Amino acid sequence: MLCGCFAAGGTGALHTIDGFMRTDNYVDILKQHLKTSVRKLRLVSKWVFQMDINPKHTFKVVAKWLKDNKVKVLEWPSQSPDLNPIENLWAELKKCVRARRLTNLTQLHQLCQEEWAKTHSSYCGKLVEGYPTHLTQVKQFKRNATKY
């Protein structure tokens, strides 16, 4: 399992999770990678963190860490289509993996790290720029599927 982040300027950290993702794993990942990624991506003080509403992301311990570290989090409507533009990056990464004949987890991890790092900033920028349009479409289609 992978946990990653991106902004309009490119990709941030990509973290490999061994086994199952648990709440304490998620807080550790945030501690290790969020601020480092923010610096790498040269985000100014007005950035907003977006994550899906997976239960492990919304537990009190996670909310407390985010609040204690003054991380502004984008609010999500419940039971909405997945609006997170990172899903597009995951789909691209999966295409790259399927195109290769990997024989072990080390090769998989290395390929994912390389491809993630090679993601062009213009692609990331388009995903971020297109988000308001997608959100408007979701509202117009009353939370049904869109062509995004």
Contacts in CASP RR format, 6 or more apart in sequence:
PFRMAT RR
TARGET T0000
AUTHOR 0000-0000-0000
METHOD contacts of the structure
MODEL  1
MLCGCFAAGGTGALHTIDGFMRTDNYVDILKQHLKTSVRKLRLVSKWVFQ
MDINPKHTFKVVAKWLKDNKVKVLEWPSQSPDLNPIENLWAELKKCVRAR
RLTNLTQLHQLCQEEWAKTHSSYCGKLVEGYPTHLTQVKQFKRNATKY
1 16 0 8 1.000
1 17 0 8 1.000
1 19 0 8 1.000
1 20 0 8 1.000
1 21 0 8 1.000
2 14 0 8 1.000
2 15 0 8 1.000
2 16 0 8 1.000
2 17 0 8 1.000
2 90 0 8 1.000
2 93 0 8 1.000
2 112 0 8 1.000
3 14 0 8 1.000
3 15 0 8 1.000
3 17 0 8 1.000
3 21 0 8 1.000
3 26 0 8 1.000
3 29 0 8 1.000
3 33 0 8 1.000
4 11 0 8 1.000
4 12 0 8 1.000
4 13 0 8 1.000
4 14 0 8 1.000
4 15 0 8 1.000
4 33 0 8 1.000
4 86 0 8 1.000
4 116 0 8 1.000
5 11 0 8 1.000
5 12 0 8 1.000
5 13 0 8 1.000
5 33 0 8 1.000
5 34 0 8 1.000
5 37 0 8 1.000
5 86 0 8 1.000
6 12 0 8 1.000
6 41 0 8 1.000
6 86 0 8 1.000
6 89 0 8 1.000
6 119 0 8 1.000
6 124 0 8 1.000
6 127 0 8 1.000
7 41 0 8 1.000
7 43 0 8 1.000
7 47 0 8 1.000
7 124 0 8 1.000
7 128 0 8 1.000
8 121 0 8 1.000
8 124 0 8 1.000
8 125 0 8 1.000
8 128 0 8 1.000
8 129 0 8 1.000
9 41 0 8 1.000
9 42 0 8 1.000
9 121 0 8 1.000
9 124 0 8 1.000
9 125 0 8 1.000
10 41 0 8 1.000
10 119 0 8 1.000
10 120 0 8 1.000
10 121 0 8 1.000
10 124 0 8 1.000
10 125 0 8 1.000
11 89 0 8 1.000
11 116 0 8 1.000
11 117 0 8 1.000
11 119 0 8 1.000
11 124 0 8 1.000
12 33 0 8 1.000
12 37 0 8 1.000
12 40 0 8 1.000
12 41 0 8 1.000
12 116 0 8 1.000
13 32 0 8 1.000
13 33 0 8 1.000
13 36 0 8 1.000
13 37 0 8 1.000
13 40 0 8 1.000
14 112 0 8 1.000
14 113 0 8 1.000
14 116 0 8 1.000
14 117 0 8 1.000
15 29 0 8 1.000
15 32 0 8 1.000
15 33 0 8 1.000
16 109 0 8 1.000
16 112 0 8 1.000
17 25 0 8 1.000
17 29 0 8 1.000
21 56 0 8 1.000
22 56 0 8 1.000
23 56 0 8 1.000
23 59 0 8 1.000
23 61 0 8 1.000
23 62 0 8 1.000
24 61 0 8 1.000
26 56 0 8 1.000
26 57 0 8 1.000
26 62 0 8 1.000
27 61 0 8 1.000
27 62 0 8 1.000
27 65 0 8 1.000
30 62 0 8 1.000
30 65 0 8 1.000
30 66 0 8 1.000
30 69 0 8 1.000
31 65 0 8 1.000
34 49 0 8 1.000
34 69 0 8 1.000
34 71 0 8 1.000
35 69 0 8 1.000
38 47 0 8 1.000
47 72 0 8 1.000
48 72 0 8 1.000
48 73 0 8 1.000
48 74 0 8 1.000
49 66 0 8 1.000
49 71 0 8 1.000
49 72 0 8 1.000
49 73 0 8 1.000
49 74 0 8 1.000
50 73 0 8 1.000
50 74 0 8 1.000
50 84 0 8 1.000
51 57 0 8 1.000
51 73 0 8 1.000
51 84 0 8 1.000
52 76 0 8 1.000
52 82 0 8 1.000
52 84 0 8 1.000
53 76 0 8 1.000
53 78 0 8 1.000
56 62 0 8 1.000
66 73 0 8 1.000
76 83 0 8 1.000
77 143 0 8 1.000
79 143 0 8 1.000
80 138 0 8 1.000
80 143 0 8 1.000
81 138 0 8 1.000
81 143 0 8 1.000
81 144 0 8 1.000
81 145 0 8 1.000
81 146 0 8 1.000
83 131 0 8 1.000
83 134 0 8 1.000
83 135 0 8 1.000
83 138 0 8 1.000
85 127 0 8 1.000
85 128 0 8 1.000
85 130 0 8 1.000
85 131 0 8 1.000
85 134 0 8 1.000
86 127 0 8 1.000
88 127 0 8 1.000
89 116 0 8 1.000
89 119 0 8 1.000
89 124 0 8 1.000
89 127 0 8 1.000
92 115 0 8 1.000
92 119 0 8 1.000
92 123 0 8 1.000
93 112 0 8 1.000
93 115 0 8 1.000
93 116 0 8 1.000
96 111 0 8 1.000
96 115 0 8 1.000
97 108 0 8 1.000
97 111 0 8 1.000
97 112 0 8 1.000
97 115 0 8 1.000
100 111 0 8 1.000
102 108 0 8 1.000
102 111 0 8 1.000
133 148 0 8 1.000
134 146 0 8 1.000
134 148 0 8 1.000
137 146 0 8 1.000
137 147 0 8 1.000
137 148 0 8 1.000
138 146 0 8 1.000
END
